[in-house]
Amino acid sequence: MLPAACGFITGSQLAPQLVKRFPVAHVITASLFVAASGLGLFARLEPDSSLTLVIGGSMLLALGSSPAVTLVTDLIVSHAPADRAGPASALSETCGELGGALGIAILGTVASSVYRSHMGELSGVPQAGVETLSGALATAESLPAADALQLITNARAAFVDGMRWAVLIAALVTVACGILVYFRLGRPRLRAATKHPGATIVSSLGHARPR
């Protein structure tokens, strides 16, 4: 968790500085692409991969996602009427929580389905081992050493393969969101609004900062 926390803090601190030099759409798009590259590193994981790959992926994912989250929230709140800033902030938070819950549910289902598919192709594996990795590890405790090692190896390979598919889908969705943000925030009307001398960006600390 420490590498991800460092990446998140660094990204959050960089976001206000970046929007002073580059358009908001470019910063958010670039941030999402950085996050997608972190997910891409996770997609290269193998059962015997080095911890360095996990740390690098975690840092890139956090480094890219934190500016995007901060700036999108700032855009929502700063473009809402003053008397609607509270509901706008609440709606942004609710959408973020809902998106996170749906992402976990959908990607978790993908990973679980891939795992079950791989384990189901093996003969002689108890149902508990087919369902979950923890079930396979528990089943292996009651098997002879050679059979237990084979089951554990297959279960870990199936689990990692399922995770690879999940993060690959997440990476593709993240890239698609980055492209969508780039073109949607590039509309003349919104671009003019964000570049207006009176426009402000609300920082993550809750105060307004002139553009």
Backbone hydrogen bonds, N-H to C=O, Kabsch-Sander energy under -0.5 kcal/mol:
donor,donor_aa,acceptor,acceptor_aa,energy
5,A,1,M,-2.5
6,C,2,L,-2.5
7,G,3,P,-2.3
8,F,4,A,-2.5
9,I,5,A,-2.5
10,T,6,C,-2.4
11,G,7,G,-2.5
12,S,8,F,-2.3
13,Q,9,I,-2.0
14,L,10,T,-1.9
15,A,11,G,-1.8
17,Q,13,Q,-0.5
18,L,14,L,-2.5
19,V,15,A,-2.0
20,K,17,Q,-0.6
21,R,18,L,-1.4
22,F,18,L,-2.3
27,V,23,P,-2.0
28,I,24,V,-2.7
29,T,25,A,-2.3
30,A,26,H,-2.6
31,S,27,V,-2.4
32,L,28,I,-2.4
33,F,29,T,-2.1
34,V,30,A,-2.2
35,A,31,S,-2.4
36,A,32,L,-2.3
37,S,33,F,-1.9
38,G,34,V,-1.6
39,L,35,A,-2.0
40,G,36,A,-2.2
41,L,37,S,-1.7
42,F,38,G,-1.7
43,A,39,L,-1.7
44,R,41,L,-1.4
45,L,42,F,-1.7
49,S,46,E,-2.1
53,L,50,S,-0.9
54,V,50,S,-0.8
55,I,51,L,-2.5
56,G,52,T,-2.7
57,G,53,L,-2.2
58,S,54,V,-2.4
59,M,55,I,-2.4
60,L,56,G,-2.3
61,L,57,G,-2.4
62,A,58,S,-2.3
63,L,59,M,-2.9
64,G,60,L,-2.2
65,S,61,L,-2.2
66,S,62,A,-2.0
68,A,64,G,-1.0
69,V,65,S,-2.6
70,T,66,S,-2.4
71,L,67,P,-2.9
72,V,68,A,-2.3
73,T,69,V,-2.0
74,D,70,T,-2.2
75,L,71,L,-2.6
76,I,72,V,-2.3
77,V,73,T,-2.4
78,S,74,D,-2.8
79,H,75,L,-1.6
80,A,77,V,-0.9
84,R,81,P,-2.0
85,A,82,A,-1.0
88,A,84,R,-2.2
89,S,85,A,-2.4
90,A,86,G,-2.4
91,L,87,P,-2.7
92,S,88,A,-2.3
93,E,89,S,-2.3
94,T,90,A,-2.6
95,C,91,L,-2.6
96,G,92,S,-2.0
97,E,93,E,-2.4
98,L,94,T,-2.7
99,G,95,C,-2.7
100,G,96,G,-2.3
101,A,97,E,-2.4
102,L,98,L,-2.7
103,G,99,G,-2.5
104,I,100,G,-2.4
105,A,101,A,-2.3
106,I,102,L,-3.0
107,L,103,G,-2.6
108,G,104,I,-2.1
109,T,105,A,-1.7
110,V,106,I,-2.1
111,A,107,L,-2.6
112,S,108,G,-2.5
113,S,109,T,-2.4
114,V,110,V,-2.3
115,Y,111,A,-2.3
116,R,112,S,-2.5
117,S,113,S,-2.2
118,H,114,V,-2.3
119,M,115,Y,-2.6
120,G,116,R,-2.3
121,E,117,S,-0.8
121,E,118,H,-0.7
122,L,119,M,-1.2
125,V,122,L,-0.5
129,G,126,P,-0.7
130,V,126,P,-1.4
131,E,127,Q,-1.9
132,T,128,A,-1.6
136,A,132,T,-1.7
137,L,133,L,-2.4
138,A,134,S,-2.2
139,T,135,G,-2.2
140,A,136,A,-2.1
141,E,137,L,-0.8
141,E,138,A,-0.6
142,S,139,T,-1.5
143,L,140,A,-1.4
148,A,144,P,-3.0
149,L,145,A,-2.4
150,Q,146,A,-1.9
151,L,147,D,-2.4
152,I,148,A,-2.6
153,T,149,L,-2.4
154,N,150,Q,-2.3
155,A,151,L,-2.7
156,R,152,I,-2.6
157,A,153,T,-2.1
158,A,154,N,-2.4
159,F,155,A,-2.4
160,V,156,R,-2.5
161,D,157,A,-2.0
162,G,158,A,-2.2
163,M,159,F,-2.1
164,R,160,V,-2.4
165,W,161,D,-2.0
166,A,162,G,-1.9
167,V,163,M,-2.7
168,L,164,R,-2.1
169,I,165,W,-2.1
170,A,166,A,-2.2
171,A,167,V,-2.5
172,L,168,L,-2.2
173,V,169,I,-2.4
174,T,170,A,-2.3
175,V,171,A,-2.4
176,A,172,L,-2.3
177,C,173,V,-2.4
178,G,174,T,-2.2
179,I,175,V,-2.3
180,L,176,A,-2.4
181,V,177,C,-2.8
182,Y,178,G,-2.2
183,F,179,I,-1.9
184,R,180,L,-2.7
185,L,181,V,-2.8
187,R,184,R,-1.2
191,R,187,R,-2.8
192,A,188,P,-2.4
193,A,189,R,-1.7
194,T,190,L,-2.4
195,K,191,R,-1.2
196,H,192,A,-0.5
196,H,193,A,-0.7
199,A,196,H,-2.2
201,I,209,R,-2.1
203,S,201,I,-0.6
203,S,207,H,-2.5
206,G,203,S,-1.8
209,R,201,I,-1.6
211,R,199,A,-1.8
